[in-house]
Amino acid sequence: MERQSVNSSQLKSVGHEDGVLEIEFSNGAVYQYQGSKVKDHYDGLMAANTAGESVGRYFNQNIRKCPHTSYGKVK
């Protein structure tokens, strides 16, 4: 999956494809998130990045504990 770099101390890059959100963290770990809201979460991360807002804060507030999203470590 192709990921886009983001300006964040916590996240390195994010990508979305076929209902899967993939996030690479600054420590090199890669997780994939699935669920009904992953496209919205991807759009929210990219909007925060474009607006110069905290991408890490968006992740922590909207994705980390989202009950509609499951996740697993890829790398």
C-alpha positions as CSV (number, residue, x, y, z in Angstrom):
1,M,0.0,0.0,0.0
2,E,1.3,3.4,-0.8
3,R,1.5,5.8,2.2
4,Q,1.8,9.6,2.3
5,S,4.3,11.2,4.7
6,V,2.8,13.3,7.4
7,N,4.3,16.0,9.6
8,S,4.1,14.4,13.1
9,S,6.5,13.3,15.8
10,Q,4.3,10.3,16.4
11,L,3.3,9.1,12.9
12,K,5.5,8.9,9.9
13,S,3.1,8.0,7.1
14,V,-0.5,7.0,6.4
15,G,-2.3,5.3,3.5
16,H,-5.8,4.0,2.6
17,E,-6.8,1.3,0.2
18,D,-9.7,-1.1,-0.2
19,G,-11.2,-0.4,3.3
20,V,-7.9,-0.5,5.1
21,L,-6.1,2.3,6.8
22,E,-2.3,1.8,7.2
23,I,-0.3,3.8,9.6
24,E,3.5,3.8,10.0
25,F,4.7,5.2,13.3
26,S,7.9,7.0,13.9
27,N,9.4,4.0,15.6
28,G,9.0,2.0,12.4
29,A,6.0,-0.1,13.5
30,V,3.2,-0.4,10.9
31,Y,-0.4,-1.1,11.8
32,Q,-3.5,-1.7,9.6
33,Y,-6.9,-0.6,10.8
34,Q,-10.2,-1.9,9.4
35,G,-13.8,-0.9,10.0
36,S,-16.6,1.3,8.8
37,K,-14.8,4.6,9.6
38,V,-11.3,4.0,8.2
39,K,-11.9,6.2,5.1
40,D,-13.1,9.0,7.4
41,H,-10.1,8.5,9.6
42,Y,-7.7,8.7,6.7
43,D,-9.4,11.9,5.5
44,G,-9.2,13.4,9.0
45,L,-5.5,12.6,9.3
46,M,-4.7,14.1,5.9
47,A,-6.9,17.2,6.7
48,A,-5.0,17.7,10.0
49,N,-1.7,17.3,8.2
50,T,-2.7,19.8,5.4
51,A,-4.0,22.3,8.0
52,G,-0.8,22.1,10.0
53,E,-2.7,20.6,13.0
54,S,-1.5,17.8,15.1
55,V,-1.8,14.5,13.3
56,G,-0.9,12.6,16.5
57,R,-3.7,14.3,18.4
58,Y,-6.2,13.4,15.6
59,F,-5.0,9.8,15.9
60,N,-5.2,9.7,19.7
61,Q,-8.7,11.3,19.8
62,N,-10.3,9.6,16.9
63,I,-8.6,6.3,15.9
64,R,-6.8,4.8,18.9
65,K,-9.9,3.8,20.8
66,C,-12.5,3.9,18.1
67,P,-15.1,1.1,18.8
68,H,-15.8,0.8,15.0
69,T,-12.2,0.0,14.1
70,S,-10.1,-3.1,14.6
71,Y,-6.3,-3.2,14.1
72,G,-3.3,-5.4,13.8
73,K,0.5,-5.0,13.6
74,V,2.0,-5.6,10.2
75,K,5.6,-4.7,10.9
